[in-house]
Amino acid sequence: MINFHTHFNSRRSNIIGQNGMVATSQPLATQAGIDILRAGGNAIDAAISTVATLCVTEPCSTGIGGDAFALIWSEKDKRLFGLNASGPAPAGLSANHVRGLGHSEFPALGGLAVTVPGAVRGWEMALNKFGSLPLDRILKSAIDYAKNGYPVSERIAWQWGRSQEKMSRLKDSKRVWLPYPGGRGPNPGEIFKNPEVAATLQAIVDNGYDALYTGDIAKQMADAVQADGGFLSTDDLSKYKAEWVEPISVEYRPGYRFFEIPPNGQGLTALLALNIMKGFDVQAMGHGTYEYTHTMMEAIKLAFADAHAYIADPKHAQIPMAELMSDSYTDLRRGLIDSKSALTPSAGQPQQRGDTVYLTVADAEGNMVSWIQSLYMGFGSGITAGTTGVQLQNRGANFTLEEGHPNEAAAGKRPFHTIIPGFITKDDQAWSSFGVMGGFMQPQGHLQVGSALVDFNMSPQAALDAPRFYWQKEKLFALEPSFGGKMVEEMRLRGHKLMPLAQAETLHYGGGQAIVRDPETGVYIGGSEPRNDGQAAGF
C-alpha cells in the first residue's frame, strides 16, 4: 500500500475507491461520471459523460464549440494513447489579413479568433475506439441539466460574472448567457437552463456527430463567426477530423515517466522543465524550501523561453523535438541556473538534424483517462451560434503575427495550444492521471504537482493543495499568498521579478485533479482542486 507523506496541513482528505473514480472541477459532472461507471460503463464512457456535463454546468470554461486533448491508458493494450482534437484556423484566414486590419497581436475577441471546434470529433474518436455504452446514455446527464436546469455553483457564478461585458456584445450571447434581470448571469444557487444546447446535444444523439459539423448547426456556427468578421465556413467544419497521436515523454526519476501530448500543445514545456529538474537532488533541497522554489522557477522560465520559440503545428513547422529533449541540450540549459541569482532567459538554439476544464476518470479494469477541454478565455470568443446554444472558442488568440515565426497564423494551421492532459507511469504501468487547468499555468502546474507526487511522495490531495507560483507572460512571477512573506522576500533578494502581493492575491493558480493507482492493490486515491468547486468521488 502507498504510504504518502504530507509536509503541510492539507485542506481536504483524499478520496479512496476500489471500483472507479472521477475527479472534476464541478460536483454535478463528477456525479454524472460516477453514474456511468455504476451503470457498467468504462472510463472513457464516463469521461465523455463528464465532459459533456461540464459543457452545460461550467459553460464559461468549456463547451461543444471548443477543443480537447486526452491521454488514455488502455489496460487491455497496456499502453497510453494520445488524442489531439484541436481544430485549425479557417481556410480563409491569413496573418496578412489580420495585420492589414491594424493588429500587432492576434485579437482574442470576436470572429477572427475562432478556429474549428474539435472537441466533439474527439468524443467520436475516443468512444468509437474505447466506448461501451450507447451515446444517448452517455449524454443523458448533460441533456437533462441543459433542458431542466441546474443550480450554479459559487466559483462558476463568479467566473460567469467576469464575462458579463464580453457576453453583452452580441444579441445571441446576451440572450442565452445573461437572461436574468438587468442582463446578468446567474448568482450562486440560481437555476440556469439552456434548452438550445440541449437540442444540439440531442441532435448529436439522434443524427450522429456529423450533426455538429454539417447541416443547420454548422451553418449557424459559420454564419455567426462570419457576421463578426471571422472566416469559419461550413466547408472548414465538414472537413475536420481529430487524430490519434503518439504521446511524448521523459523519464523523470528511475521508474517514473511523465507523458504529454506533442505539439501543437504546450505539454513539451512541462517536459523541458522536468528534464532540467531531474538533474538536481530535489529531495535534498526539500519541498517548499527557498532553493527548491527558486530552482523550479528558473526551470519553468527556461522551458517557456524555448516553448514560445518552437511550439507550433507540426504539420506546418519543423519542431526540433529530439534536440530540445536531448541530454546535451538539457545540460546546457540546466547549467544556466545559478542557485542564488535569477536569470532572464531567451530561447536556446538546439542543433537541428534535418479557462478550461480538466477531468480524470479510472475504472475497475484499470483504464485511466486524462481529459482536458476548453473554450480558452472565459466563454471563448464571445460568439454564440444563433439558436444552437453553442459558444465558440477563441483559440486563434494564441497565434502570433510575427512574420516567419513557426506559430504565425495561417489557413488550416492549428495554433499553439495551452490545454494539456498529464499522465505518469511507474515501471511502465499506469500510476497517475493528472492535470492542472488555467492557460499558461498548466505546464507550471504539471511541474509543481508532478514533482510533489513523485519527488516527495505526496498524496494527490496534498500535491494539489501545495502553494504554487505562476510565471506570467510579462516576465513576472506571482507567488500564492500561502507561500508566506519570507518566501516572497527571499525570491526578491535572488532577483526574481514578483507581482505585487495585492495583485497576486487576485490570481487563480490553476485548477487541478489527480488520481493515483496503488500498483499493489489497484485501489485509486483521488484529489480535487481546493481552489475550484471541484469534487473527487469513488466507489
Sequence and secondary structure as in RCSB ss.txt:
>XXXX:A:sequence
MINFHTHFNSRRSNIIGQNGMVATSQPLATQAGIDILRAGGNAIDAAISTVATLCVTEPCSTGIGGDAFALIWSE
KDKRLFGLNASGPAPAGLSANHVRGLGHSEFPALGGLAVTVPGAVRGWEMALNKFGSLPLDRILKSAIDYAKNGY
PVSERIAWQWGRSQEKMSRLKDSKRVWLPYPGGRGPNPGEIFKNPEVAATLQAIVDNGYDALYTGDIAKQMADAV
QADGGFLSTDDLSKYKAEWVEPISVEYRPGYRFFEIPPNGQGLTALLALNIMKGFDVQAMGHGTYEYTHTMMEAI
KLAFADAHAYIADPKHAQIPMAELMSDSYTDLRRGLIDSKSALTPSAGQPQQRGDTVYLTVADAEGNMVSWIQSL
YMGFGSGITAGTTGVQLQNRGANFTLEEGHPNEAAAGKRPFHTIIPGFITKDDQAWSSFGVMGGFMQPQGHLQVG
SALVDFNMSPQAALDAPRFYWQKEKLFALEPSFGGKMVEEMRLRGHKLMPLAQAETLHYGGGQAIVRDPETGVYI
GGSEPRNDGQAAGF
>XXXX:A:secstr
      SS  SS  EEESSEEEEESSHHHHHHHHHHHHTT  HHHHHHHHHHHHHHHSTTT  TTSEEEEEEEET
TTTEEEEEEE     TT  HHHHHHTT SS   SSGGG     HHHHHHHHHHHH  S HHHHTHHHHHHHHH E
E  HHHHHHHHHTHHHHTSSHHHHHHH  BTTTB   TT EE  HHHHHHHHHHHHH THHHHSHHHHHHHHHHH
HHTT    HHHHHH   EEE  EEEEEETTEEEEE  TTBTHHHHHHHHHHHTTS HHHH TT HHHHHHHHHHH
HHHHHHHHHH S TTTS   HHHHHSHHHHHHHHTT BTTB              EEEEEEEETTS EEEEEEE 
SSTTTTS B TTS  B   GGGG B STT TTB  TT    B    EEEEETTEEEEEEEE STTHHHHHHHHHH
HHHHHS   HHHHHHS  EEE TTS EEE GGG HHHHHHHHHTT  B  HHHHTT     EEEEEE TTT  EE
EEE TTTT EEEE 
